[in-house]
Amino acid sequence: METLLDGCRDVVNIVIPIENTDFSNSDFPNVITPNGDGINDFWCFEEAASFADCFEIQIFNRWGQQVFQSSTPENCWDPRNLPAGVYFYTSTIGEAAYKGTITVIK
């Protein structure tokens, strides 16, 4: 925001924290079927595009090894080269944190 003060310019930067997003764990799908049929082959995060500056997701296998990480909502998770099974995710969107599971069925 720019203001004019006695003929001089002054710039004010304001950081507005995002305390509430319109997401819940139910917004994250819990099953993905990367079988090449064009339906649910990837896990995408388009709904979080407006939070691109404050988005983070990590996906882990059952041994706790990270198999995917992104800080860009446009990056989709493609699990085609991973075995079927249950994976765990943690995500931060704005100031809200989410965690849960997603099952890969082939």
Phi and psi restraints in degrees (range 20) as a CNS / XPLOR table:
assign (resid 1 and name C) (resid 2 and name N)
       (resid 2 and name CA) (resid 2 and name C) 1.0 -109.5 20.0 2
assign (resid 2 and name N) (resid 2 and name CA)
       (resid 2 and name C) (resid 3 and name N) 1.0 135.9 20.0 2
assign (resid 2 and name C) (resid 3 and name N)
       (resid 3 and name CA) (resid 3 and name C) 1.0 -127.8 20.0 2
assign (resid 3 and name N) (resid 3 and name CA)
       (resid 3 and name C) (resid 4 and name N) 1.0 155.9 20.0 2
assign (resid 3 and name C) (resid 4 and name N)
       (resid 4 and name CA) (resid 4 and name C) 1.0 -106.1 20.0 2
assign (resid 4 and name N) (resid 4 and name CA)
       (resid 4 and name C) (resid 5 and name N) 1.0 121.3 20.0 2
assign (resid 4 and name C) (resid 5 and name N)
       (resid 5 and name CA) (resid 5 and name C) 1.0 -123.5 20.0 2
assign (resid 5 and name N) (resid 5 and name CA)
       (resid 5 and name C) (resid 6 and name N) 1.0 109.8 20.0 2
assign (resid 5 and name C) (resid 6 and name N)
       (resid 6 and name CA) (resid 6 and name C) 1.0 49.7 20.0 2
assign (resid 6 and name N) (resid 6 and name CA)
       (resid 6 and name C) (resid 7 and name N) 1.0 44.2 20.0 2
assign (resid 6 and name C) (resid 7 and name N)
       (resid 7 and name CA) (resid 7 and name C) 1.0 81.0 20.0 2
assign (resid 7 and name N) (resid 7 and name CA)
       (resid 7 and name C) (resid 8 and name N) 1.0 -3.8 20.0 2
assign (resid 7 and name C) (resid 8 and name N)
       (resid 8 and name CA) (resid 8 and name C) 1.0 -107.4 20.0 2
assign (resid 8 and name N) (resid 8 and name CA)
       (resid 8 and name C) (resid 9 and name N) 1.0 151.6 20.0 2
assign (resid 8 and name C) (resid 9 and name N)
       (resid 9 and name CA) (resid 9 and name C) 1.0 -90.0 20.0 2
assign (resid 9 and name N) (resid 9 and name CA)
       (resid 9 and name C) (resid 10 and name N) 1.0 144.2 20.0 2
assign (resid 9 and name C) (resid 10 and name N)
       (resid 10 and name CA) (resid 10 and name C) 1.0 -135.1 20.0 2
assign (resid 10 and name N) (resid 10 and name CA)
       (resid 10 and name C) (resid 11 and name N) 1.0 133.9 20.0 2
assign (resid 10 and name C) (resid 11 and name N)
       (resid 11 and name CA) (resid 11 and name C) 1.0 -109.3 20.0 2
assign (resid 11 and name N) (resid 11 and name CA)
       (resid 11 and name C) (resid 12 and name N) 1.0 131.5 20.0 2
assign (resid 11 and name C) (resid 12 and name N)
       (resid 12 and name CA) (resid 12 and name C) 1.0 -118.4 20.0 2
assign (resid 12 and name N) (resid 12 and name CA)
       (resid 12 and name C) (resid 13 and name N) 1.0 123.6 20.0 2
assign (resid 12 and name C) (resid 13 and name N)
       (resid 13 and name CA) (resid 13 and name C) 1.0 -103.5 20.0 2
assign (resid 13 and name N) (resid 13 and name CA)
       (resid 13 and name C) (resid 14 and name N) 1.0 131.4 20.0 2
assign (resid 13 and name C) (resid 14 and name N)
       (resid 14 and name CA) (resid 14 and name C) 1.0 -123.7 20.0 2
assign (resid 14 and name N) (resid 14 and name CA)
       (resid 14 and name C) (resid 15 and name N) 1.0 130.1 20.0 2
assign (resid 14 and name C) (resid 15 and name N)
       (resid 15 and name CA) (resid 15 and name C) 1.0 -101.1 20.0 2
assign (resid 15 and name N) (resid 15 and name CA)
       (resid 15 and name C) (resid 16 and name N) 1.0 123.8 20.0 2
assign (resid 15 and name C) (resid 16 and name N)
       (resid 16 and name CA) (resid 16 and name C) 1.0 -109.5 20.0 2
assign (resid 16 and name N) (resid 16 and name CA)
       (resid 16 and name C) (resid 17 and name N) 1.0 109.9 20.0 2
assign (resid 16 and name C) (resid 17 and name N)
       (resid 17 and name CA) (resid 17 and name C) 1.0 -70.0 20.0 2
assign (resid 17 and name N) (resid 17 and name CA)
       (resid 17 and name C) (resid 18 and name N) 1.0 142.8 20.0 2
assign (resid 17 and name C) (resid 18 and name N)
       (resid 18 and name CA) (resid 18 and name C) 1.0 -93.1 20.0 2
assign (resid 18 and name N) (resid 18 and name CA)
       (resid 18 and name C) (resid 19 and name N) 1.0 108.2 20.0 2
assign (resid 18 and name C) (resid 19 and name N)
       (resid 19 and name CA) (resid 19 and name C) 1.0 -93.7 20.0 2
assign (resid 19 and name N) (resid 19 and name CA)
       (resid 19 and name C) (resid 20 and name N) 1.0 -22.3 20.0 2
assign (resid 19 and name C) (resid 20 and name N)
       (resid 20 and name CA) (resid 20 and name C) 1.0 -139.2 20.0 2
assign (resid 20 and name N) (resid 20 and name CA)
       (resid 20 and name C) (resid 21 and name N) 1.0 125.1 20.0 2
assign (resid 20 and name C) (resid 21 and name N)
       (resid 21 and name CA) (resid 21 and name C) 1.0 -106.0 20.0 2
assign (resid 21 and name N) (resid 21 and name CA)
       (resid 21 and name C) (resid 22 and name N) 1.0 168.4 20.0 2
assign (resid 21 and name C) (resid 22 and name N)
       (resid 22 and name CA) (resid 22 and name C) 1.0 -93.8 20.0 2
assign (resid 22 and name N) (resid 22 and name CA)
       (resid 22 and name C) (resid 23 and name N) 1.0 27.1 20.0 2
assign (resid 22 and name C) (resid 23 and name N)
       (resid 23 and name CA) (resid 23 and name C) 1.0 -103.1 20.0 2
assign (resid 23 and name N) (resid 23 and name CA)
       (resid 23 and name C) (resid 24 and name N) 1.0 156.5 20.0 2
assign (resid 23 and name C) (resid 24 and name N)
       (resid 24 and name CA) (resid 24 and name C) 1.0 -146.3 20.0 2
assign (resid 24 and name N) (resid 24 and name CA)
       (resid 24 and name C) (resid 25 and name N) 1.0 169.8 20.0 2
assign (resid 24 and name C) (resid 25 and name N)
       (resid 25 and name CA) (resid 25 and name C) 1.0 -59.7 20.0 2
assign (resid 25 and name N) (resid 25 and name CA)
       (resid 25 and name C) (resid 26 and name N) 1.0 -26.2 20.0 2
assign (resid 25 and name C) (resid 26 and name N)
       (resid 26 and name CA) (resid 26 and name C) 1.0 -71.6 20.0 2
assign (resid 26 and name N) (resid 26 and name CA)
       (resid 26 and name C) (resid 27 and name N) 1.0 -13.3 20.0 2
assign (resid 26 and name C) (resid 27 and name N)
       (resid 27 and name CA) (resid 27 and name C) 1.0 -78.6 20.0 2
assign (resid 27 and name N) (resid 27 and name CA)
       (resid 27 and name C) (resid 28 and name N) 1.0 -16.2 20.0 2
assign (resid 27 and name C) (resid 28 and name N)
       (resid 28 and name CA) (resid 28 and name C) 1.0 -89.7 20.0 2
assign (resid 28 and name N) (resid 28 and name CA)
       (resid 28 and name C) (resid 29 and name N) 1.0 126.9 20.0 2
assign (resid 28 and name C) (resid 29 and name N)
       (resid 29 and name CA) (resid 29 and name C) 1.0 -64.3 20.0 2
assign (resid 29 and name N) (resid 29 and name CA)
       (resid 29 and name C) (resid 30 and name N) 1.0 153.5 20.0 2
assign (resid 29 and name C) (resid 30 and name N)
       (resid 30 and name CA) (resid 30 and name C) 1.0 -114.0 20.0 2
assign (resid 30 and name N) (resid 30 and name CA)
       (resid 30 and name C) (resid 31 and name N) 1.0 3.2 20.0 2
assign (resid 30 and name C) (resid 31 and name N)
       (resid 31 and name CA) (resid 31 and name C) 1.0 -141.0 20.0 2
assign (resid 31 and name N) (resid 31 and name CA)
       (resid 31 and name C) (resid 32 and name N) 1.0 139.3 20.0 2
assign (resid 31 and name C) (resid 32 and name N)
       (resid 32 and name CA) (resid 32 and name C) 1.0 -136.8 20.0 2
assign (resid 32 and name N) (resid 32 and name CA)
       (resid 32 and name C) (resid 33 and name N) 1.0 142.7 20.0 2
assign (resid 32 and name C) (resid 33 and name N)
       (resid 33 and name CA) (resid 33 and name C) 1.0 -126.1 20.0 2
assign (resid 33 and name N) (resid 33 and name CA)
       (resid 33 and name C) (resid 34 and name N) 1.0 80.8 20.0 2
assign (resid 33 and name C) (resid 34 and name N)
       (resid 34 and name CA) (resid 34 and name C) 1.0 -78.5 20.0 2
assign (resid 34 and name N) (resid 34 and name CA)
       (resid 34 and name C) (resid 35 and name N) 1.0 67.5 20.0 2
assign (resid 34 and name C) (resid 35 and name N)
       (resid 35 and name CA) (resid 35 and name C) 1.0 -107.0 20.0 2
assign (resid 35 and name N) (resid 35 and name CA)
       (resid 35 and name C) (resid 36 and name N) 1.0 8.2 20.0 2
assign (resid 35 and name C) (resid 36 and name N)
       (resid 36 and name CA) (resid 36 and name C) 1.0 83.8 20.0 2
assign (resid 36 and name N) (resid 36 and name CA)
       (resid 36 and name C) (resid 37 and name N) 1.0 7.9 20.0 2
assign (resid 36 and name C) (resid 37 and name N)
       (resid 37 and name CA) (resid 37 and name C) 1.0 -86.2 20.0 2
assign (resid 37 and name N) (resid 37 and name CA)
       (resid 37 and name C) (resid 38 and name N) 1.0 -0.6 20.0 2
assign (resid 37 and name C) (resid 38 and name N)
       (resid 38 and name CA) (resid 38 and name C) 1.0 84.8 20.0 2
assign (resid 38 and name N) (resid 38 and name CA)
       (resid 38 and name C) (resid 39 and name N) 1.0 1.3 20.0 2
assign (resid 38 and name C) (resid 39 and name N)
       (resid 39 and name CA) (resid 39 and name C) 1.0 -118.4 20.0 2
assign (resid 39 and name N) (resid 39 and name CA)
       (resid 39 and name C) (resid 40 and name N) 1.0 120.6 20.0 2
assign (resid 39 and name C) (resid 40 and name N)
       (resid 40 and name CA) (resid 40 and name C) 1.0 56.1 20.0 2
assign (resid 40 and name N) (resid 40 and name CA)
       (resid 40 and name C) (resid 41 and name N) 1.0 33.9 20.0 2
assign (resid 40 and name C) (resid 41 and name N)
       (resid 41 and name CA) (resid 41 and name C) 1.0 -77.9 20.0 2
assign (resid 41 and name N) (resid 41 and name CA)
       (resid 41 and name C) (resid 42 and name N) 1.0 -25.3 20.0 2
assign (resid 41 and name C) (resid 42 and name N)
       (resid 42 and name CA) (resid 42 and name C) 1.0 -129.2 20.0 2
assign (resid 42 and name N) (resid 42 and name CA)
       (resid 42 and name C) (resid 43 and name N) 1.0 157.6 20.0 2
assign (resid 42 and name C) (resid 43 and name N)
       (resid 43 and name CA) (resid 43 and name C) 1.0 -108.9 20.0 2
assign (resid 43 and name N) (resid 43 and name CA)
       (resid 43 and name C) (resid 44 and name N) 1.0 109.5 20.0 2
assign (resid 43 and name C) (resid 44 and name N)
       (resid 44 and name CA) (resid 44 and name C) 1.0 -111.5 20.0 2
assign (resid 44 and name N) (resid 44 and name CA)
       (resid 44 and name C) (resid 45 and name N) 1.0 160.1 20.0 2
assign (resid 44 and name C) (resid 45 and name N)
       (resid 45 and name CA) (resid 45 and name C) 1.0 -126.9 20.0 2
assign (resid 45 and name N) (resid 45 and name CA)
       (resid 45 and name C) (resid 46 and name N) 1.0 39.1 20.0 2
assign (resid 45 and name C) (resid 46 and name N)
       (resid 46 and name CA) (resid 46 and name C) 1.0 -56.5 20.0 2
assign (resid 46 and name N) (resid 46 and name CA)
       (resid 46 and name C) (resid 47 and name N) 1.0 -32.5 20.0 2
assign (resid 46 and name C) (resid 47 and name N)
       (resid 47 and name CA) (resid 47 and name C) 1.0 -61.5 20.0 2
assign (resid 47 and name N) (resid 47 and name CA)
       (resid 47 and name C) (resid 48 and name N) 1.0 -21.0 20.0 2
assign (resid 47 and name C) (resid 48 and name N)
       (resid 48 and name CA) (resid 48 and name C) 1.0 -96.8 20.0 2
assign (resid 48 and name N) (resid 48 and name CA)
       (resid 48 and name C) (resid 49 and name N) 1.0 9.0 20.0 2
assign (resid 48 and name C) (resid 49 and name N)
       (resid 49 and name CA) (resid 49 and name C) 1.0 -57.8 20.0 2
assign (resid 49 and name N) (resid 49 and name CA)
       (resid 49 and name C) (resid 50 and name N) 1.0 -33.5 20.0 2
assign (resid 49 and name C) (resid 50 and name N)
       (resid 50 and name CA) (resid 50 and name C) 1.0 -72.9 20.0 2
assign (resid 50 and name N) (resid 50 and name CA)
       (resid 50 and name C) (resid 51 and name N) 1.0 -8.0 20.0 2
assign (resid 50 and name C) (resid 51 and name N)
       (resid 51 and name CA) (resid 51 and name C) 1.0 -110.6 20.0 2
assign (resid 51 and name N) (resid 51 and name CA)
       (resid 51 and name C) (resid 52 and name N) 1.0 30.6 20.0 2
assign (resid 51 and name C) (resid 52 and name N)
       (resid 52 and name CA) (resid 52 and name C) 1.0 -57.6 20.0 2
assign (resid 52 and name N) (resid 52 and name CA)
       (resid 52 and name C) (resid 53 and name N) 1.0 -30.0 20.0 2
assign (resid 52 and name C) (resid 53 and name N)
       (resid 53 and name CA) (resid 53 and name C) 1.0 -80.7 20.0 2
assign (resid 53 and name N) (resid 53 and name CA)
       (resid 53 and name C) (resid 54 and name N) 1.0 -11.2 20.0 2
assign (resid 53 and name C) (resid 54 and name N)
       (resid 54 and name CA) (resid 54 and name C) 1.0 -141.5 20.0 2
assign (resid 54 and name N) (resid 54 and name CA)
       (resid 54 and name C) (resid 55 and name N) 1.0 50.5 20.0 2
assign (resid 54 and name C) (resid 55 and name N)
       (resid 55 and name CA) (resid 55 and name C) 1.0 -121.8 20.0 2
assign (resid 55 and name N) (resid 55 and name CA)
       (resid 55 and name C) (resid 56 and name N) 1.0 138.3 20.0 2
assign (resid 55 and name C) (resid 56 and name N)
       (resid 56 and name CA) (resid 56 and name C) 1.0 -153.2 20.0 2
assign (resid 56 and name N) (resid 56 and name CA)
       (resid 56 and name C) (resid 57 and name N) 1.0 134.7 20.0 2
assign (resid 56 and name C) (resid 57 and name N)
       (resid 57 and name CA) (resid 57 and name C) 1.0 -140.1 20.0 2
assign (resid 57 and name N) (resid 57 and name CA)
       (resid 57 and name C) (resid 58 and name N) 1.0 141.7 20.0 2
assign (resid 57 and name C) (resid 58 and name N)
       (resid 58 and name CA) (resid 58 and name C) 1.0 -132.6 20.0 2
assign (resid 58 and name N) (resid 58 and name CA)
       (resid 58 and name C) (resid 59 and name N) 1.0 139.4 20.0 2
assign (resid 58 and name C) (resid 59 and name N)
       (resid 59 and name CA) (resid 59 and name C) 1.0 -124.2 20.0 2
assign (resid 59 and name N) (resid 59 and name CA)
       (resid 59 and name C) (resid 60 and name N) 1.0 135.3 20.0 2
assign (resid 59 and name C) (resid 60 and name N)
       (resid 60 and name CA) (resid 60 and name C) 1.0 -125.1 20.0 2
assign (resid 60 and name N) (resid 60 and name CA)
       (resid 60 and name C) (resid 61 and name N) 1.0 149.4 20.0 2
assign (resid 60 and name C) (resid 61 and name N)
       (resid 61 and name CA) (resid 61 and name C) 1.0 -82.4 20.0 2
assign (resid 61 and name N) (resid 61 and name CA)
       (resid 61 and name C) (resid 62 and name N) 1.0 -178.2 20.0 2
assign (resid 61 and name C) (resid 62 and name N)
       (resid 62 and name CA) (resid 62 and name C) 1.0 -70.2 20.0 2
assign (resid 62 and name N) (resid 62 and name CA)
       (resid 62 and name C) (resid 63 and name N) 1.0 -11.3 20.0 2
assign (resid 62 and name C) (resid 63 and name N)
       (resid 63 and name CA) (resid 63 and name C) 1.0 -96.1 20.0 2
assign (resid 63 and name N) (resid 63 and name CA)
       (resid 63 and name C) (resid 64 and name N) 1.0 4.2 20.0 2
assign (resid 63 and name C) (resid 64 and name N)
       (resid 64 and name CA) (resid 64 and name C) 1.0 84.6 20.0 2
assign (resid 64 and name N) (resid 64 and name CA)
       (resid 64 and name C) (resid 65 and name N) 1.0 8.1 20.0 2
assign (resid 64 and name C) (resid 65 and name N)
       (resid 65 and name CA) (resid 65 and name C) 1.0 -83.1 20.0 2
assign (resid 65 and name N) (resid 65 and name CA)
       (resid 65 and name C) (resid 66 and name N) 1.0 131.5 20.0 2
assign (resid 65 and name C) (resid 66 and name N)
       (resid 66 and name CA) (resid 66 and name C) 1.0 -70.3 20.0 2
assign (resid 66 and name N) (resid 66 and name CA)
       (resid 66 and name C) (resid 67 and name N) 1.0 127.0 20.0 2
assign (resid 66 and name C) (resid 67 and name N)
       (resid 67 and name CA) (resid 67 and name C) 1.0 -111.0 20.0 2
assign (resid 67 and name N) (resid 67 and name CA)
       (resid 67 and name C) (resid 68 and name N) 1.0 -12.3 20.0 2
assign (resid 67 and name C) (resid 68 and name N)
       (resid 68 and name CA) (resid 68 and name C) 1.0 -159.4 20.0 2
assign (resid 68 and name N) (resid 68 and name CA)
       (resid 68 and name C) (resid 69 and name N) 1.0 143.8 20.0 2
assign (resid 68 and name C) (resid 69 and name N)
       (resid 69 and name CA) (resid 69 and name C) 1.0 -149.9 20.0 2
assign (resid 69 and name N) (resid 69 and name CA)
       (resid 69 and name C) (resid 70 and name N) 1.0 138.9 20.0 2
assign (resid 69 and name C) (resid 70 and name N)
       (resid 70 and name CA) (resid 70 and name C) 1.0 -152.6 20.0 2
assign (resid 70 and name N) (resid 70 and name CA)
       (resid 70 and name C) (resid 71 and name N) 1.0 143.8 20.0 2
assign (resid 70 and name C) (resid 71 and name N)
       (resid 71 and name CA) (resid 71 and name C) 1.0 -115.9 20.0 2
assign (resid 71 and name N) (resid 71 and name CA)
       (resid 71 and name C) (resid 72 and name N) 1.0 16.1 20.0 2
assign (resid 71 and name C) (resid 72 and name N)
       (resid 72 and name CA) (resid 72 and name C) 1.0 -125.3 20.0 2
assign (resid 72 and name N) (resid 72 and name CA)
       (resid 72 and name C) (resid 73 and name N) 1.0 116.4 20.0 2
assign (resid 72 and name C) (resid 73 and name N)
       (resid 73 and name CA) (resid 73 and name C) 1.0 -59.9 20.0 2
assign (resid 73 and name N) (resid 73 and name CA)
       (resid 73 and name C) (resid 74 and name N) 1.0 -23.1 20.0 2
assign (resid 73 and name C) (resid 74 and name N)
       (resid 74 and name CA) (resid 74 and name C) 1.0 -73.8 20.0 2
assign (resid 74 and name N) (resid 74 and name CA)
       (resid 74 and name C) (resid 75 and name N) 1.0 -15.7 20.0 2
assign (resid 74 and name C) (resid 75 and name N)
       (resid 75 and name CA) (resid 75 and name C) 1.0 -80.7 20.0 2
assign (resid 75 and name N) (resid 75 and name CA)
       (resid 75 and name C) (resid 76 and name N) 1.0 119.1 20.0 2
assign (resid 75 and name C) (resid 76 and name N)
       (resid 76 and name CA) (resid 76 and name C) 1.0 -90.8 20.0 2
assign (resid 76 and name N) (resid 76 and name CA)
       (resid 76 and name C) (resid 77 and name N) 1.0 149.8 20.0 2
assign (resid 76 and name C) (resid 77 and name N)
       (resid 77 and name CA) (resid 77 and name C) 1.0 -85.7 20.0 2
assign (resid 77 and name N) (resid 77 and name CA)
       (resid 77 and name C) (resid 78 and name N) 1.0 126.0 20.0 2
assign (resid 77 and name C) (resid 78 and name N)
       (resid 78 and name CA) (resid 78 and name C) 1.0 -113.9 20.0 2
assign (resid 78 and name N) (resid 78 and name CA)
       (resid 78 and name C) (resid 79 and name N) 1.0 98.3 20.0 2
assign (resid 78 and name C) (resid 79 and name N)
       (resid 79 and name CA) (resid 79 and name C) 1.0 -90.8 20.0 2
assign (resid 79 and name N) (resid 79 and name CA)
       (resid 79 and name C) (resid 80 and name N) 1.0 18.4 20.0 2
assign (resid 79 and name C) (resid 80 and name N)
       (resid 80 and name CA) (resid 80 and name C) 1.0 -59.6 20.0 2
assign (resid 80 and name N) (resid 80 and name CA)
       (resid 80 and name C) (resid 81 and name N) 1.0 -29.7 20.0 2
assign (resid 80 and name C) (resid 81 and name N)
       (resid 81 and name CA) (resid 81 and name C) 1.0 -92.1 20.0 2
assign (resid 81 and name N) (resid 81 and name CA)
       (resid 81 and name C) (resid 82 and name N) 1.0 9.4 20.0 2
assign (resid 81 and name C) (resid 82 and name N)
       (resid 82 and name CA) (resid 82 and name C) 1.0 -110.1 20.0 2
assign (resid 82 and name N) (resid 82 and name CA)
       (resid 82 and name C) (resid 83 and name N) 1.0 154.9 20.0 2
assign (resid 82 and name C) (resid 83 and name N)
       (resid 83 and name CA) (resid 83 and name C) 1.0 -72.3 20.0 2
assign (resid 83 and name N) (resid 83 and name CA)
       (resid 83 and name C) (resid 84 and name N) 1.0 156.4 20.0 2
assign (resid 83 and name C) (resid 84 and name N)
       (resid 84 and name CA) (resid 84 and name C) 1.0 -62.1 20.0 2
assign (resid 84 and name N) (resid 84 and name CA)
       (resid 84 and name C) (resid 85 and name N) 1.0 151.4 20.0 2
assign (resid 84 and name C) (resid 85 and name N)
       (resid 85 and name CA) (resid 85 and name C) 1.0 150.5 20.0 2
assign (resid 85 and name N) (resid 85 and name CA)
       (resid 85 and name C) (resid 86 and name N) 1.0 -170.9 20.0 2
assign (resid 85 and name C) (resid 86 and name N)
       (resid 86 and name CA) (resid 86 and name C) 1.0 -97.9 20.0 2
assign (resid 86 and name N) (resid 86 and name CA)
       (resid 86 and name C) (resid 87 and name N) 1.0 132.2 20.0 2
assign (resid 86 and name C) (resid 87 and name N)
       (resid 87 and name CA) (resid 87 and name C) 1.0 -119.9 20.0 2
assign (resid 87 and name N) (resid 87 and name CA)
       (resid 87 and name C) (resid 88 and name N) 1.0 156.0 20.0 2
assign (resid 87 and name C) (resid 88 and name N)
       (resid 88 and name CA) (resid 88 and name C) 1.0 -115.1 20.0 2
assign (resid 88 and name N) (resid 88 and name CA)
       (resid 88 and name C) (resid 89 and name N) 1.0 141.5 20.0 2
assign (resid 88 and name C) (resid 89 and name N)
       (resid 89 and name CA) (resid 89 and name C) 1.0 -127.0 20.0 2
assign (resid 89 and name N) (resid 89 and name CA)
       (resid 89 and name C) (resid 90 and name N) 1.0 151.8 20.0 2
assign (resid 89 and name C) (resid 90 and name N)
       (resid 90 and name CA) (resid 90 and name C) 1.0 -129.1 20.0 2
assign (resid 90 and name N) (resid 90 and name CA)
       (resid 90 and name C) (resid 91 and name N) 1.0 139.7 20.0 2
assign (resid 90 and name C) (resid 91 and name N)
       (resid 91 and name CA) (resid 91 and name C) 1.0 -143.8 20.0 2
assign (resid 91 and name N) (resid 91 and name CA)
       (resid 91 and name C) (resid 92 and name N) 1.0 145.4 20.0 2
assign (resid 91 and name C) (resid 92 and name N)
       (resid 92 and name CA) (resid 92 and name C) 1.0 -123.3 20.0 2
assign (resid 92 and name N) (resid 92 and name CA)
       (resid 92 and name C) (resid 93 and name N) 1.0 125.1 20.0 2
assign (resid 92 and name C) (resid 93 and name N)
       (resid 93 and name CA) (resid 93 and name C) 1.0 -129.7 20.0 2
assign (resid 93 and name N) (resid 93 and name CA)
       (resid 93 and name C) (resid 94 and name N) 1.0 113.6 20.0 2
assign (resid 93 and name C) (resid 94 and name N)
       (resid 94 and name CA) (resid 94 and name C) 1.0 66.5 20.0 2
assign (resid 94 and name N) (resid 94 and name CA)
       (resid 94 and name C) (resid 95 and name N) 1.0 -131.1 20.0 2
assign (resid 94 and name C) (resid 95 and name N)
       (resid 95 and name CA) (resid 95 and name C) 1.0 -99.8 20.0 2
assign (resid 95 and name N) (resid 95 and name CA)
       (resid 95 and name C) (resid 96 and name N) 1.0 3.7 20.0 2
assign (resid 95 and name C) (resid 96 and name N)
       (resid 96 and name CA) (resid 96 and name C) 1.0 -93.0 20.0 2
assign (resid 96 and name N) (resid 96 and name CA)
       (resid 96 and name C) (resid 97 and name N) 1.0 139.9 20.0 2
assign (resid 96 and name C) (resid 97 and name N)
       (resid 97 and name CA) (resid 97 and name C) 1.0 -112.1 20.0 2
assign (resid 97 and name N) (resid 97 and name CA)
       (resid 97 and name C) (resid 98 and name N) 1.0 141.5 20.0 2
assign (resid 97 and name C) (resid 98 and name N)
       (resid 98 and name CA) (resid 98 and name C) 1.0 -132.4 20.0 2
assign (resid 98 and name N) (resid 98 and name CA)
       (resid 98 and name C) (resid 99 and name N) 1.0 151.9 20.0 2
assign (resid 98 and name C) (resid 99 and name N)
       (resid 99 and name CA) (resid 99 and name C) 1.0 -152.7 20.0 2
assign (resid 99 and name N) (resid 99 and name CA)
       (resid 99 and name C) (resid 100 and name N) 1.0 153.8 20.0 2
assign (resid 99 and name C) (resid 100 and name N)
       (resid 100 and name CA) (resid 100 and name C) 1.0 177.3 20.0 2
assign (resid 100 and name N) (resid 100 and name CA)
       (resid 100 and name C) (resid 101 and name N) 1.0 -163.7 20.0 2
assign (resid 100 and name C) (resid 101 and name N)
       (resid 101 and name CA) (resid 101 and name C) 1.0 -124.5 20.0 2
assign (resid 101 and name N) (resid 101 and name CA)
       (resid 101 and name C) (resid 102 and name N) 1.0 156.3 20.0 2
assign (resid 101 and name C) (resid 102 and name N)
       (resid 102 and name CA) (resid 102 and name C) 1.0 -138.7 20.0 2
assign (resid 102 and name N) (resid 102 and name CA)
       (resid 102 and name C) (resid 103 and name N) 1.0 133.3 20.0 2
assign (resid 102 and name C) (resid 103 and name N)
       (resid 103 and name CA) (resid 103 and name C) 1.0 -100.3 20.0 2
assign (resid 103 and name N) (resid 103 and name CA)
       (resid 103 and name C) (resid 104 and name N) 1.0 128.6 20.0 2
assign (resid 103 and name C) (resid 104 and name N)
       (resid 104 and name CA) (resid 104 and name C) 1.0 -99.2 20.0 2
assign (resid 104 and name N) (resid 104 and name CA)
       (resid 104 and name C) (resid 105 and name N) 1.0 119.8 20.0 2
assign (resid 104 and name C) (resid 105 and name N)
       (resid 105 and name CA) (resid 105 and name C) 1.0 -115.4 20.0 2
assign (resid 105 and name N) (resid 105 and name CA)
       (resid 105 and name C) (resid 106 and name N) 1.0 128.2 20.0 2
